């Protein structure tokens, strides 16, 4: 299957984030899964792509044309699609993949996560969604979502629409066995 990975593009993070995301990419390719991602050369995006490439896996990059500048986009994709807007990019990321893994990231990653979670809550799609909780990065997000349900701003059943996991093997097993 093709797995969409959302994540930071930052090149200024602690090394553990890059290493764990590259490990996930390698494991995905070894298990026969392709990568669908935002096309970035750095950060979590670049780490995932390098991991998949290391094992000879399929990589689909999708990015708006305005990102097509030296050093911004990952150059070794199996296929690359340019869009005009970020909205088009997100739509294609969703349509081209069967599952979503959210690696650590900033506001863009949060926005992508909350859109895909909202679509699942509205039954507009059904796919596994996992927050890759490297180094406890998403502990606060889990607390926030529980608080949101506790305060009745969302139905508690929405807490079951995504999983928080910190082990790549566990993540891929969950995705592969998702029903």
C-alpha angles and dihedrals in degrees: 000000000000114000122201115218120198120191151126124306092204119127092196102075132115110278093243090072093055094042095050093046092049088049089054090050092051091049092049092054093044088055092049100256125138127221124237112187146149093272099245122153096209139048123020091333094057092042093054091047093049090050093051092044091051088063096041096252131156117270125191114188120195122186141147114264090244089071091060096108131122112288096005103092129054107250102202102066119139087224134003129199122194121207133189096231143024089245091058089048093054092048092052092045088056096042094047096053141063101205139019131225117187112205121190113298147138135257095313091054091046090051091051091047095049092047093052091044090050092050090051092048089053090049091241089130138010117211139127113270119193129181106212098221099202112180090352090295094147098041089104092050090054090051091048093052092048090049090050090054094042090054090050095244088125135017113266089233087072088070087072094057094084137028131221111216136161102192120081093209091053091046094053093044089052092050094045092050098040115137 
